[in-house]
Amino acid sequence: HTLLELLARRPDRTCVIGMGASADLRIELAARGSLLAYGYLERATAPGQMSAAETHERLLAASPRYAARQRPPS
């Protein structure tokens, strides 16, 4: 709750990453505008970390703004 509140105060200028066994908060923070999301390349170093590929896929599903940036311009 505290991290989401922090992000809500300055959604365009803040990097917030949650820690812990649940990856859901990490995705939610990034989907709501946190400027940084972490995904490991080779192996997790802490509980709840996702691979960069899984982070990318989950962000595509959770954030229309993120997904729109992935499409090539028409």
Secondary structure as UniProt FT lines:
FT   HELIX           2..9
FT   TURN            11..12
FT   HELIX           24..31
FT   TURN            32..33
FT   TURN            47..48
FT   HELIX           52..62
FT   HELIX           64..70
//
